[in-house]
Amino acid sequence: MFKTLADAFKIKEVRNKIILTLVLLFVYRLGCWLPIPGIDAEALGRNVEGNTFLSLLSSISGGALAQGSLLALGVSPYITSSIIIQLLSAVIPSWQRLAKEGGADGRKKIAFYTKIAALIIATAQAIGIAVGFGAAGTTHLSLFGGNEFICYSFIVLMLVAGAMFTVWLGEKITEIGIGNGMSLLIFVGILSSASSAILTNFQDIGQGGKDAQSAIWRLILFLMVLVAIFALVVFVDGGERKIGVQYAKQMKGRKMYGGQSTYIPVRVNANGVMPIIFASTILTFPQMLFSIFWPDVTTGFIGWWNKWIGAGTWVYAIIMALLILAFAYFYTMLNFDTEEISRQIQQNGGFIPGIRPGRPTAQYLGSINKKITLFGAIFLAFMALIPTLVFTGIGLGGLAGAFSATGMLIVVSVALEFDKQLQAQLMMKNYRGFLK
């Protein structure tokens, strides 16, 4: 990857795209530090750190939520809206046709619906933060003449504007930069939170004494575990099953076509982090409502939920693993249509050796895909539970949020995808130079 970066900086066009991407990422991080007038950042930070769910959301945004900054909501509304639109696209027939057969216009309409949903979700989250945390004494009403309505309205407006500005930044990075903009924004936020936690550990080392010695050993152990987990993620991310396909020779006019062999790649973790995001979104949605609207309630149904099913409990871990397994198969059904693949193979004069074309081919592909998906789902369930427990066990619980399952998978997948994008840009530039 470092060699690819070095080669990319030698080409002016690619170098400009990298610089533009870095500038836009810097603007995003600057927005994560700009405070919103009317919010007591210290009081808000104490409330967020005391809540497991909100501290996790804050770590993904690089601590922006705990600091009460302009971009406190980050990409969370857009991610949630994307999940909702994907689920609706699989249920509503007109949206399903729009996604599959609409082409560029269909993708634009789906993107527009996603932005509208993100705006609605951002407004709901902003109102919950302003009203819920405002009752806990996290606002400076004196700046607005003691008027709660004006204060809360201003905070909601700034939070929603920041969320939609984040969406715009992500789209601009995708359009004029390199890589997927939203993924890069999450990538930067996770690394920022992780660097803060590591810096705190170095401060413990600098104090000296027995605490410093234990901090050194914790840091060494953390780095060893982190490298091992990253190696496992990279290994599984590249794993795939190749299903051979043979195409028969066909005479069209005076030319002979076909006769070659190829394969269908079935990846072990083709779904990426989507099953984890689906499962965590559904499982933590009630806790998010409790945290925003009833932050001080610890009895009754809310207290029971937080005690037994809240984030960090063993029941939560079991339900999360089961939901990941279920959503892994659900998401595979959406993206790997065995009937359509079998029809395309047959229409192009191809066949899988030893398997009859048509329905038997679809059944064969479905059987292999289910087995591969099972291993991928078990891997995701493992990643969703084990790393957080390991980091907490070695005394680095502050990294559990930043380097959770979703965090580590996103960091690795975004880095690999960024490297592929750079290689593609270099290849296009080389082909242009060759054609000239």
BELNORTA-V137263 format. One line per field, one symbol per residue. ss: DSSP state (2 for helix, 1 for strand, 0 for the rest). psi: psi as a letter, one per 20 degrees, with the letter a starting at -180 (. if undefined). burial: + if it has 16 or more other C-alpha atoms within 10 Angstrom, else -. A space follows every 50 residues. Layout:
ss=???
psi=???
burial=???
This chain:
ss=02222222000222222222222222222220001000102222222220 02222222220000000010000002222222222222222022222222 20222222222222222222222222222222220000102222000222 22222222222222222222222222000022222222222222222222 22222200222222222222222222222222222220011111111001 11001110001111111000000222222222222222222220000002 22222222000002222222222222222222222002222222222001 10000000222222222222222222222222222222222220000222 220022222222222222222222222222222220
psi=hhhggghhiipgghhhggggghghhggghghiioqppipohggghhhghi pgghhghhhhjkjhghilrhkhhcjghhgghggghgghhigoghhghhhh iibghghggghghhgghhggghgggggggggghhhjkjqnhhikkjoggg ghgggggggghhghhggggghhghgibprpgghhgggggghggghghhhh hhhhhiirahhgghhghggghghggggggghgggghhipqpooppppqpp oocjqpqbjrqaqopoqglhicjghgggghgghighhggghghmhipjrb hghgghghirpirhgggghggghggghghghhhhinohggggghgghjkr qppipqrcghgghgghgghggghgghhhgghghhgggghghhhjjlhhih gglagggghggghggghgghgghgghgghhhghgh.
burial=-------+-----+++++-++--++--++-+++-+++++++-+++-++-- -++++++++++++++++++++++++++++++++-+++-++----++-++- -----+---+---++-+++-+++-++++++++++---++++------+-- ++-+++-++++++++++-++-+++--++++++++++++++++++-+++-- +--++------+--++-++--+---+--+---+--++-+-----+++--- ---------------+++++++++++++++--++--++-++++++----- -+--+++-++++---++--++-+++-+++-++-----++-+++-++---+ ++----++--++--++--+--+++-++++++-+++-++--+----+++++ +++++++++++++++--++--++-++----------
